[in-house]
Amino acid sequence: MIGSNPKRVNKAKRRKVCFIEGNNCCAKQVLIKVKRCAGNFLVYQLPAPPPGNYRYCGQKRKQAVYKLL
């Protein structure tokens, strides 16, 4: 995911997600929505991945931001 998660409760943001193909780390892209909800959790609205052999996966970082590939 390119960009940060929303910091305020009930705030939603649109973010770009990249899909890896070979050595190209952003061969395909889609826009997702991320919303911070009460109780300090995040909801991700993910569209279908691009046609082909693509999928979403997550990786937790130090800042508790999830990277979707």
C-alpha atoms as one frame of an Amber mdcrd trajectory, in Angstrom:
protein
   0.000   0.000   0.000   1.335   3.398  -0.924   0.574   5.964   1.772  -0.394
   5.771   5.410  -3.512   4.557   7.153  -6.012   7.183   8.354  -5.224   8.519
  11.811  -8.685   9.844  12.782 -11.636   7.624  13.681 -14.270   7.307  10.927
 -11.854   8.829   8.418 -11.441   6.921   5.131  -8.650   7.282   2.591  -8.094
   5.919  -0.902  -4.722   4.278  -1.393  -2.890   2.657  -4.278  -1.831  -0.977
  -3.961   0.842  -2.466  -6.210   1.177  -6.047  -7.412   4.585  -7.562  -8.149
   5.401  -9.221 -11.467   8.954 -10.483 -11.981  11.360  -7.660 -11.115   8.658
  -4.975 -11.447   7.411  -4.235  -7.916   4.437  -2.222  -9.219   3.457  -4.032
 -12.420  -0.286  -3.701 -11.734  -2.145  -1.238  -9.511  -5.592  -0.910  -7.945
  -7.172   1.658  -5.621  -8.437   0.515  -2.234 -10.270   2.267   0.605  -8.959
   2.207   4.183 -11.050   3.366   7.150 -10.090   3.756  10.818 -12.952   2.673
  13.050 -13.775   3.218  16.725 -11.817   0.766  18.857  -8.648   1.593  16.886
  -8.981  -0.970  14.112  -8.785  -0.610  10.337 -11.138  -1.838   7.620  -9.821
  -2.348   4.092 -12.164  -2.411   1.094 -10.260  -4.463  -1.477 -11.453  -4.854
  -5.069 -10.725  -8.039  -6.998  -7.044  -8.344  -7.922  -6.096  -7.681 -11.563
  -6.588 -10.553 -14.025  -3.755 -13.065 -13.899  -1.848 -14.707 -11.077  -2.126
 -11.860  -8.531  -3.206 -11.864  -4.885  -3.218  -9.656  -1.805  -0.898 -10.348
   1.098  -0.016  -8.315   4.165   3.147  -7.597   6.079   3.236  -5.767   9.398
   5.823  -3.001   9.665   7.285  -1.270  12.703   4.745   1.575  12.471   1.859
  -0.955  12.480   1.163  -0.147   8.832   0.303  -3.091   6.643   1.931  -3.427
   3.244  -0.329  -5.071   0.695   1.367  -6.606  -2.319
